[in-house]
Amino acid sequence: WFALEKDRSDSPEALYYPRVFVWVPSKLLPNDFSFTCIFCGKGKMRENGWNSNPNARRVVDLDSCYYILSKRVKCRNSCHKSCTMYHEKILQQLPPGLRNQFPGMAAFLTHCSGIDNNVMMLVRSTIAHGLTPNSWEHIFRELHVFGSLWTLIKQFKQIRQMILTPTRHLHHVEGPLCSVVKSLHEHGHAPISLLWTDNVRADRQFVERVIPTLHANV
């Protein structure tokens, strides 16, 4: 919303910005509020700039990633140690209503990254029913793609062509498919005799025109 509100041009660039959750709860609290130091228990902790290692924590979601960007707080009176604002003991000092707004409450966080809680529950359930971690790696690689980038791969998963498809119309991929048919013929390979599609009725006329060898021996 903020990116689109700022950018008044017709460029779609703002639509491709990653999801970022900015966590600075001190801005939503009274000015006299301060955190008690989680290290020495005596001093008061104040804002001390943004996190730098990493700048933002990446959290893996089912079909994309989002980032948690936060500031640090530092003890000003005694030990002078610092920590991030989403440290568990810092979150415990917040009002419950505000604390529950932090997305990390719904994610498993590591030092530099994390995985969304809903995804973790899904992974745990499917592994219990026989799906392997290796299978989930392939699933994530498949789902974490740019949906408008049509990709043609060989049997060995080598990318042959990549085409930007701004709409669902099949004419965007007609040229690449025709070049595949031509290339197979020129190099003496067997023609395409079988094709899978998830929408046979809608795609039949198109694929039979682009790949005429599908009619052979039918």
N, C-alpha and C positions, 0 to 999 in steps of 0.2 A: 504493500500500500504506500509506504513512504517513498519508495523508489519511483513508483508511477506518479505520485503526486508531485515530486520534484522535477521529473523529466516530462516536459510538455510536448516533446517532439514525437514524430511518428515512428521513431526507431524502436524495435522490439527488444533492444539490449537489456532493458531493466527487467524483462520477464525471465531472464536467464540467470539473475543473481541467485546465489545460494541462500537458503533459509538461515537466518542468524537470529538468535535469541540473546538480547543484551540484558545482562543481569547486574543491576546496580540498585539493590534494595534500599540503600541509604537515602536515595532521592525520594523515596516514598514514605520516609519516616520523619518525625519531628526533628528540627535542627539541633536540639540538645541531646538527641539520641546518640549513644556510642556503644560499641561492642566491648565487652570485657575480654581482656587478653586470654586466649585459650592456652597459652604457654605458661605464663607466670601467675595468672589469676588475679593480678593486682592492677596492672596498668589498663589504660583505655586504648582501644584500637581505632585508628582513623584511616581514611582513604589514602592509598599510596600508589596511585597510577594504575595503568592497565597491566594485565598479565602479559608476559613476554615469552614464556617457554612452556607451552605453546601460546601464541597470541589468542587463539580460540580453540576450544576443544571440539573435535569432530565426533559426532554421534551418528552411527550407522542406522538408518531406517530401512524399511523394506525395499523401497524403490529409489531412494536417494539418501543423501546425508544432510544433516543440519549442524549448525555450529553454535556453541555456547560461548559468548564473549562476556567477560566479567572483569572487575577491578580487584585490586588487592587491598588489604588492610594491614596496618603496621602498629605495633605497640609503641606509643609515644612517651611512656613514662619509665618503664623498667627495663625489660629485656630487649626491646627494639626488634623483635622477630616479626615476620610477616607471613601472611597466608592469603589464599584466594577467598573471595566472598562466598563461594559455594562450598567452602569447607564444612563438613558435617557439624562441627561444634559451633560454627558461626550461624548456620541455618537454625540451629536449636535455640538461638537467642532472638529469633524473629517471631513476630506474632504468627500463630498457626495459619491464619488466612493468607498471609503474604508468603510464608514458607512453602505452602502447597502450590504456589504458582510457579515455582522453579521447576523446569522440565527435567532436571536431574533427579527429581523425586520419582520420575517414571523411566529412569534409564540406569543401566549398569555402567558406571564410570571407572575408567582406568586412569593412569597418570596423565596420558596425553590424548586418549580417545574414549570411546564408549559405544554401547549398543543400546538401542531403544528397548524399553522393557517389554513392549508388545511383541517385538521381533524375538527377543530372548525367550519369551513364553512359547511362541510358535516353534522356534528351533528346538526347545526342550521337549515339547510335546511330540514333534515329528521324529526326533531321534529315538524317543521311547517306543515309537511304533515302527522302527526299522530304517528310517532315512539317515544316511551317514553324514558326518560333517563335511566330507568331500563333496557330497551331493549339494549341500547347502552353499558351498563355495561356488559351484557352477550356477546355482539359482541366483545368488547375489550378482554374479558377473553378468547374467542375462538381464536381470531386472534393473540394474544400475547402468542403464544406457540412455542416450538421447533418443527419444521415441521418433523424432522426425528425420533421423539419419538412417536411411535404408542401407543395409549392409549385406553384401553377397559374399559368402565364404565357400571355400572348397571343402572336400571331405576330410581334410586334415586341419580344418579350422583356420586356414590361412585366408586372409581378407583378399578378395579379388576386386571388388568395387564398393565404393561408398557414395551414395547419392542423397542430397538433401531433398526431402519430400515435404513441402510446406502444407500439402493437403493429402487426403486419403485417396485421391484419384490415381488410377493405375497408369495414366499416361506418363507419370514421372519416371517409371521404371521400364517403360517400353524399350527405350534405346539400349540400356544395359543388357536386357534379356535378349534382344536381337543380336547384340554383339557376341553374346555367349554362344548362341546357335551358330552364328557364322564362324566363330573361332573353332568350335568342335569340328565342323565340316572341313575347314581348311587344314587342320592338323590331323585329320584322319581318325578322329575318335568317334565312338558310337554316338548317334543322336539321342536327344532326350526322349525317353519313352514313357516316363512316369513323373508326375508332378503332384505334390500335396498342397492343398489349400484349405483353410478353415471356412471358406465361403464359396463352395463349388458353384452354386447357382449364379451368383453375381460375377464370379471370375471366369466362368467357363468360356464365354465368347471371346474374352480378351486373350486368354492363354492359348486357345486353339488357333487364334490368328497370328500371334507372335511366335508360337512354337508349333508349326504345322505337323511336325513328326509325331505329335501326340495322336494323330488320326491313324497312324500306321497300324495295321492288323487289328483294328477295332471293329 
